[in-house]
């Protein structure tokens, strides 16, 4: 019995001794945009053994969103590398003694819960065979939308908006934080941005939001009475399929 235990311990130690450090670069890239990095809080990365679920490495992508000209304006050849040493990524360093099939999980952007996308892929890691450069790049579709006005659960006197209407304002950026504006690389005129309003759970109105300045979308809806209102703002780009939504609820009082 003691010999069996001793053998097991020695075998385990041998596996550890012969484990090889292996590096895997993981990046999250916004669809039709740039890399998810420090400026928007990064993407959370988990590298997990698919057999037993063990987490082999875990961390946050850090760095810049990358070279705009190269990523968005330059035609790409087969082996064009988009990232440089400043571009956001997470370098996973794992110790493995044999080829290991892993799942790479990405939650992005980690600090914007209303817009978070969970995505993953799987691949073999081979001891000592690093995967660097662009590494494994996972695409993050969508928009980050934050409704600025009205505020969540705000109580608004009807008299204060009866003649002026209710202002609706939202901040919208790409999933990497890149800006949206008229005539820009991410052109607001190619996107449909609307506010859909419900009153007491029933459809009340819909309006297209204008883009007067970078990332800001706004409009105004006439309010005819007190009640519980829901404001949903969505963005949609038919060319890319990117979509995003934010929802708030407020109360108009007599």
C-alpha positions in Angstrom: 0.0 0.0 0.0 2.8 2.4 1.0 4.6 1.5 -2.3 1.5 2.4 -4.3 1.2 5.7 -2.6 4.9 6.4 -3.1 4.7 5.4 -6.8 1.7 7.7 -7.3 3.5 10.6 -5.7 6.7 10.0 -7.7 4.6 9.7 -10.9 3.0 13.0 -10.2 6.3 14.7 -9.5 7.7 13.3 -12.7 4.8 14.8 -14.7 5.4 18.2 -13.1 9.2 18.0 -13.7 8.6 17.3 -17.4 5.9 19.9 -17.9 6.8 22.5 -20.5 6.0 26.2 -20.4 3.7 27.0 -23.4 2.5 30.4 -24.3 -0.8 31.3 -26.0 -1.7 34.9 -27.0 -5.5 35.6 -26.8 -7.1 38.7 -28.2 -10.7 39.9 -28.4 -11.6 42.0 -31.5 -14.8 44.0 -32.0 -16.6 43.1 -35.2 -15.9 45.7 -37.9 -13.6 47.5 -35.4 -10.5 47.1 -33.3 -9.2 45.2 -30.3 -10.8 45.2 -26.9 -8.2 46.7 -24.5 -7.5 48.9 -21.5 -9.5 51.9 -22.7 -12.9 50.0 -22.2 -11.8 47.8 -19.4 -10.6 44.8 -21.4 -11.9 41.4 -22.1 -11.8 38.5 -19.5 -10.0 35.5 -20.8 -10.1 31.9 -19.4 -8.1 29.0 -20.8 -9.6 25.8 -19.6 -8.7 22.1 -20.0 -11.7 20.6 -21.8 -11.4 17.2 -20.1 -11.7 18.2 -16.5 -12.6 21.9 -16.7 -9.4 22.9 -14.9 -8.5 26.6 -15.4 -5.0 26.7 -16.8 -4.7 30.5 -17.2 -7.0 33.5 -16.6 -6.7 37.2 -17.0 -7.7 40.5 -18.7 -6.6 41.8 -22.1 -4.6 45.0 -21.7 -3.1 47.4 -24.2 -4.2 49.6 -27.0 -7.0 49.0 -29.5 -4.4 48.8 -32.2 -3.4 50.5 -35.4 -6.5 52.1 -37.0 -4.9 52.4 -40.4 -3.8 48.9 -40.6 -6.9 47.3 -39.1 -9.6 49.4 -40.8 -8.1 50.9 -44.0 -5.4 48.5 -45.3 -6.1 45.5 -47.6 -5.0 42.3 -45.9 -2.8 39.6 -47.4 -3.1 36.0 -46.1 -0.5 36.4 -43.3 -0.9 40.0 -42.5 -0.4 40.5 -38.7 -2.8 43.1 -37.2 -1.4 43.3 -33.7 1.9 44.8 -32.5 3.6 44.7 -29.1 1.2 47.5 -27.8 -2.0 45.9 -29.0 -4.4 44.6 -26.4 -4.1 40.9 -25.6 -3.7 38.4 -22.8 -0.6 36.1 -22.8 -1.6 32.8 -21.2 1.4 30.8 -19.9 0.5 27.2 -19.1 2.6 24.2 -18.0 1.7 21.0 -19.9 3.4 17.7 -20.3 1.4 16.4 -23.2 -0.8 17.8 -26.0 -3.9 19.3 -24.3 -7.2 20.3 -25.8 -8.3 23.6 -24.4 -11.3 25.9 -24.5 -10.6 29.6 -24.7 -13.4 31.6 -23.2 -13.9 35.3 -23.6 -16.2 37.7 -21.8 -16.1 41.1 -23.4 -16.1 43.9 -22.6 -15.8 42.8 -18.9 -16.9 46.1 -17.4 -19.9 46.8 -19.6 -22.4 44.1 -18.4 -25.3 45.3 -20.5 -23.3 44.7 -23.6 -21.2 41.7 -22.6 -20.7 38.9 -25.2 -19.6 35.4 -24.1 -17.7 33.6 -26.9 -15.3 30.7 -27.0 -13.2 28.4 -29.2 -11.2 25.2 -28.8 -7.8 24.1 -29.9 -4.9 21.8 -29.1 -1.9 23.2 -27.2 1.3 21.3 -27.7 4.1 21.5 -25.1 6.6 24.1 -26.0 4.8 25.2 -29.2 3.9 28.8 -28.6 1.1 30.5 -30.4 2.0 34.2 -30.5 1.7 37.1 -32.9 -2.0 37.8 -33.4 -2.5 34.5 -31.6 -6.1 33.3 -31.1 -8.5 36.2 -32.0 -12.2 35.9 -31.0 -14.7 38.3 -32.6 -17.0 40.3 -30.4 -20.1 41.6 -32.3 -22.4 44.5 -31.2 -22.4 48.0 -29.8 -22.1 49.3 -26.3 -25.1 51.5 -25.5 -25.7 53.6 -22.4 -28.9 55.5 -22.0 -28.0 58.8 -20.4 -31.5 60.4 -20.3 -33.9 59.7 -18.7 -32.3 58.0 -15.7 -33.2 54.6 -14.3 -36.2 54.8 -12.1 -36.3 58.6 -12.4 -39.5 60.3 -11.2 -40.4 63.0 -13.7 -43.3 65.5 -13.0 -45.6 65.6 -16.0 -45.8 69.3 -15.9 -42.1 69.6 -16.5 -42.2 67.8 -19.8 -45.8 68.3 -21.0 -44.9 71.1 -23.4 -41.3 70.2 -24.1 -41.5 66.4 -24.4 -39.2 63.8 -22.8 -35.6 64.0 -24.0 -33.9 60.7 -24.8 -30.1 60.6 -25.0 -27.7 57.7 -25.4 -24.0 57.2 -25.7 -23.1 54.5 -28.3 -19.7 53.1 -29.2 -18.2 50.1 -30.9 -17.4 47.1 -28.7 -13.8 48.2 -28.4 -14.8 51.7 -27.4 -14.1 53.2 -30.9 -16.1 56.3 -31.7 -19.3 56.6 -33.8 -20.0 59.8 -35.7 -21.2 61.2 -39.0 -18.7 60.6 -41.8 -16.3 58.8 -39.5 -14.7 55.4 -39.9 -17.7 54.1 -37.9 -20.3 56.2 -39.7 -23.5 56.9 -37.8 -25.4 57.5 -41.1 -24.9 53.9 -42.0 -26.6 52.8 -38.8 -30.2 52.7 -37.6 -30.6 54.1 -34.0 -34.1 54.3 -32.5 -35.8 54.6 -29.2 -38.9 52.5 -28.5 -41.1 53.7 -25.7 -43.7 51.7 -23.8 -46.2 53.1 -21.3 -47.6 50.8 -18.6 -46.4 47.8 -20.6 -48.0 48.9 -23.9 -46.5 50.3 -27.1 -46.4 54.1 -26.9 -44.0 55.5 -29.5 -40.9 55.1 -31.6 -38.4 57.7 -32.7 -35.2 57.9 -34.7 -32.3 59.3 -32.7 -30.0 61.9 -34.3 -26.3 62.0 -33.9 -25.3 65.7 -33.2 -21.8 64.8 -31.9 -19.4 61.9 -31.5 -21.1 59.0 -29.7 -24.1 61.0 -28.7 -27.6 60.1 -30.0 -30.7 62.0 -29.0 -34.4 62.6 -29.7 -37.6 63.8 -28.0 -40.9 62.0 -27.4 -44.2 63.7 -26.5 -45.7 62.5 -23.2 -49.4 62.7 -22.8 -49.9 61.4 -19.3 -48.6 60.0 -16.1 -47.5 56.3 -15.9 -44.6 53.9 -15.9 -42.5 54.3 -19.0 -39.9 52.0 -20.5 -37.3 53.4 -22.9 -35.4 51.0 -25.1 -32.6 52.2 -27.4 -31.3 50.0 -30.1 -28.6 50.4 -32.8 -28.4 48.3 -35.9 -25.9 48.3 -38.8 -27.3 46.3 -41.8 -23.9 46.2 -43.5 -22.2 44.3 -40.6 -25.1 42.9 -38.6 -23.9 44.6 -35.5 -26.6 45.3 -32.9 -26.9 46.7 -29.4 -29.6 47.5 -26.9 -30.0 49.3 -23.6 -33.2 49.6 -21.6 -34.3 51.9 -18.7 -37.5 52.4 -16.8 -38.8 55.7 -15.4 -42.0 57.1 -13.9 -43.9 60.2 -15.0 -46.0 61.6 -12.2 -49.0 63.9 -12.0 
